[in-house]
Amino acid sequence: MTESTSVLDRAREAIDRKAWDKAYRLLSEADEGSRLDGDALPTLGDTAYMAGHPEVAIDAWERVHAAAVGAGEDERGAGAAGQVAALLLYTGLLAPARGWIRRAEDLLVDHPDSSIHGQLAVLLAWTSVLAGDLDGALQHARRAIDIGTRLGVPATRVLGRNAEARILIFQGHLQEGLAVLDETAVAALSGELDPVSTALLYCSTVCAFQGLSEYDKAEEWTTAMERWCRRHATGGFHGLCRVHRAEILRLRGDWVDAEVEAREASEELRRYSRTDVGWASAELGQIRLRMGNLTGAEEAFLDAYEQGWDPNPGLALLRLTRGAISAAAASIRDSLERQPEIASLEAPPNTDLRRAPLLAAQVRVAVAAGDLGDARAAARDLDLIAATFGTKALRASAAAAMGSLLLAEGEAVEAGRRLQEAMRLWTEVGAPYECAQSRMGLGAAFRAQGNEPQAVLEFRSARSTFERLGAEIDVRRAARAAGDTKPSAGPRMERVFMFTDIVESTNLAEVIGDEAWGHLVRWHNDALASLVADHGGEIVRTTGDGIFATFEDPGSAIACAMAIQRTLEEHRREQGFSPKVRIGLHRAEATKEGTDWSGKGVHAAARIGALAEGDEILVSSATAEAAGGSVAVSDPRTVSLKGLFEPVEVVAVQWR
């Protein structure tokens, strides 16, 4: 056995364990010592990509191509060229990818159809989509389907069908495309395809539903993709999962977690693809914009732009928020008129799905600028797109846009009707921020009709939602609209706020099943509620897999948190299992609204809780000091809390 064979065998053993870094280290060190060839070089290419070294992967496959061509092995050379093209396409380098596809096609001119022809047809379909040539893309996708079917190559057939489904949707053939998409998505769950093809299929399916604003289905498939990626860790696809997850969390109003996902996605994808790094940065900007972190939002949008990604509609809305209306109008107009340097498979250039969010932003900007002609044209186009695709989120966006236009035109009654429709649809979608924005418009419509009490009610209701979400700029806007001298009408009091959360609850629910998960959550909630009551606290609300509670003094709050962890540990020891829970505590002034609380102090407590690990109690240092030093704590550390500009010092309570 030669040394290179021994290294290859050890690398393959590491690959079987998904130990990509070890396999890559073995092969790359061997390649530095004596250049790899034969079977070892393609293995280096695949392993380098999985381990986060796409440039090494491209170089390896280029060497495979050169060796094959030099030996007169046309099909092997074409297959290697196709691999290079695919890696370049994943990296966002469309022009060189096309060049390698043409090189592969030239090598196959005199050869009958093979699996390599099918691979190239799939690549040509997607490069055509990204170039905006949907008719050409459909032809290539159907050729891939034909080759995959005739030659019995499942990956080629399924990926061709998936591309066909996406293209049909882009063309407006929604039902036909969705039917094909459902068919191909089953293959991702079946385990019949190789890991990279499976990852591509998952990602494309999520992109399809995300682009359609079918957020429930996008969330379902994102969760499935996350589970699969955790098991397989295939290249940069885990980062793509995170971007999708961040989008869903932003929509649901979970902005702290959304920002974490977007930041981590950006770091993971930076090794793989500037295209997708720009996508993650643009998403991060939108999250920060909602949280009121305008400086951070601008930094993220500029990073997206530097990566070649169109930062709109977020950048235009940031400029609108800052009062730079002319700059906002020019920015959104430019995005609608020109084809971006880098297109997105979620919504390629020159398609209605790409234009829809831009049109919604253009209506807002044009109304603010008093350019009602542009606003009406954009609102009408958005209405047509919503009618074509028919999803709730698109219909809600169109109704909100038309409502704001009608209000500007003095049609307050009809505006109110459209804005109420938008609120209803956004509520059904599960988008609290968008619903509150529409409620602000509805309040303005009631005011224009002379119904001031109802207008104030709508403004205050919107303000309550904004406060709960942590949208500080919108809170102030709603307070001004309601005529309130303070951002909140309720009394401000000092309390210690506690947030708890079951760690990795999604994974746990998957493992034990829905019924057992339901029993576990009920036991958990009952146990924690009893302990909170025993320590003089009050449950404000449950948060799905955790609780939000208040205490009058830090000592009682910390004692309760310690009792919770000790109870869970004892149950784990005696019964064999209990969930790991993280707990965050922070004392601050906040506003009581009925049975709920709002304000920066509440958000700070939630963010501290989100930073804790399983079985950890994380407390702001000032809160721990106020408890009188009766408990042991870790050394303090300074953390930045998402959406809050001032850093906070925290300590971990030593409860064991």
HELIX and SHEET records of a PDB file:
HELIX    1   1 GLU A    3  ASP A   16  1                                  14    
HELIX    2   2 TRP A   20  GLY A   33  1                                  14    
HELIX    3   3 ALA A   40  MET A   50  1                                  11    
HELIX    4   4 PRO A   54  GLY A   70  1                                  17    
HELIX    5   5 ASP A   74  THR A   91  1                                  18    
HELIX    6   6 LEU A   94  LEU A  107  1                                  14    
HELIX    7   7 SER A  115  LEU A  130  1                                  16    
HELIX    8   8 LEU A  134  LEU A  151  1                                  18    
HELIX    9   9 PRO A  154  PHE A  170  1                                  17    
HELIX   10  10 LEU A  174  SER A  190  1                                  17    
HELIX   11  11 PRO A  195  GLY A  211  1                                  17    
HELIX   12  12 TYR A  215  HIS A  232  1                                  18    
HELIX   13  13 PHE A  237  ARG A  252  1                                  16    
HELIX   14  14 TRP A  255  LEU A  269  1                                  15    
HELIX   15  15 ARG A  274  MET A  291  1                                  18    
HELIX   16  16 LEU A  294  GLU A  306  1                                  13    
HELIX   17  17 GLY A  314  THR A  321  1                                   8    
HELIX   18  18 ILE A  325  GLU A  337  1                                  13    
HELIX   19  19 ASP A  352  ALA A  369  1                                  18    
HELIX   20  20 LEU A  372  PHE A  389  1                                  18    
HELIX   21  21 LYS A  392  ALA A  408  1                                  17    
HELIX   22  22 ALA A  412  VAL A  429  1                                  18    
HELIX   23  23 PRO A  432  ALA A  448  1                                  17    
HELIX   24  24 GLU A  452  LEU A  469  1                                  18    
HELIX   25  25 GLU A  472  ALA A  482  1                                  11    
HELIX   26  26 SER A  505  ILE A  512  1                                   8    
HELIX   27  27 ASP A  514  ASP A  534  1                                  21    
HELIX   28  28 PRO A  554  GLN A  575  1                                  22    
HELIX   29  29 LYS A  600  LEU A  611  1                                  12    
HELIX   30  30 SER A  621  ALA A  626  1                                   6    
SHEET    1   A 5 GLU A 538  THR A 542  0                                        
SHEET    2   A 5 ILE A 547  PHE A 551 -1                                        
SHEET    3   A 5 ARG A 492  ILE A 502 -1                                        
SHEET    4   A 5 VAL A 581  GLU A 593 -1                                        
SHEET    5   A 5 ASP A 596  SER A 598 -1                                        
SHEET    1   B 7 GLU A 538  THR A 542  0                                        
SHEET    2   B 7 ILE A 547  PHE A 551 -1                                        
SHEET    3   B 7 ARG A 492  ILE A 502 -1                                        
SHEET    4   B 7 VAL A 581  GLU A 593 -1                                        
SHEET    5   B 7 ILE A 617  SER A 620  1                                        
SHEET    6   B 7 VAL A 648  ALA A 652 -1                                        
SHEET    7   B 7 ARG A 637  VAL A 639 -1                                        
END                                                                             
